[in-house]
């Protein structure tokens, strides 16, 4: 599943970048989908939280986000950081006491507020003390209205005017002469659609679990809370523990007891197994097993002393080395989304660093490239037969674990 958003630059007077306006899309086609404004706002916020992220879309600039009347009253802006967004109140919002109270609270919390496609009305002047930007639509606003708005805002020096839908150089010059300091429109740039792989809440829950379990001393209470917050994950944990692989002596009555019964190392492996399963729902079983086999193979190479390093990190390097195939996305983009150390990312993305040698051995076996395998084993002074035994054990281990989860 993919997430799409369009962004259009908003420029300063010297045509340098000030911000981007973010627009929801449901495909690579640059058109607004057939959904209402409330749905579009909710889907865009969800996407920014779980997928692309403001740091990807806007980088170091502000992001203008459209908010409907109801989404403002529901507090949706608070889901995004106040130093990254401009709360853009859609022209369909109805000015009134509740909306004004919402704006006052937003300002108290440090948010920047903009009025979109503004048409002057005296009732909106109650909002002016709390507004930072007013957007003027050049396709709708007459010369008389322009002058009326400029005059109305003169007593509020904090309010900056933004001219949008600028399509000609003449309009750009006219807007500057009016006193506009920000500019947006086809004259400068059309909206650009950006695509990203979409992470579901369950996938993100597993990512967070994996991050916690990768710490030298994981917080067991946080791990248990994460499982308890997702019925599906809890069920899988209990079902996994019932596998014949494990010989339990007592009944399990709590999630914490299940986590303790597995033990730290096996719990960590289970979370990684969950990760593979969550990201491979539409892929063949063999690809998931291969990811797990790589993980176990890399871990064993470290545990057997073939390579130095932390065996938990080695496990992650092997596990994540096929994630691009699992979700059909760019490997670098995916690594940027995961809270991993740079050594792991370098090994997976660029095949650099000591951990990259683990993956090289994996790939020699998978490709049956025996000449390169023998040459590499000579280089690291290790018996190829020993490596072969470890690889076969890893395949068996991965198959058993995957079947236990399935």
Secondary structure, DSSP 8 states (H G I E B T S, - for coil): -EEEEEEEEEE-TTS-EEEEEEEEESSSS-S--SS-HHHHHHHHHHHHHHTS-HHHHTTTSEEEEEE-HHHHHTTGGGGS-TTTEEEEE-TT---SHHHHHHHHHHHHTT-EEEESS----GGGGGTGGG--EEEEETTT--HHHHHHHHHHHTT-TT-EEEEES--SHHHHHHHHHHT--EE-STTT---EEEEEE---HHHHHHHHHHHHHTSTT--HHHHHHHHHT-HHHHHHHHHHHTSTTS--SS---SHHHHHHHH-HHHHHHHHHHHHHHHT-TTS-HHHHHHHHHHHHHHHHHHHTTSS-S-HHHHHHHHHHTTHHHHHTS-HHHHHHHS---HHHHIIIII--SHHHHHHHHHHHHHTT-HHHHHHHHHHHT--HHHHHHHHHHHHHHHHHHHHHH-
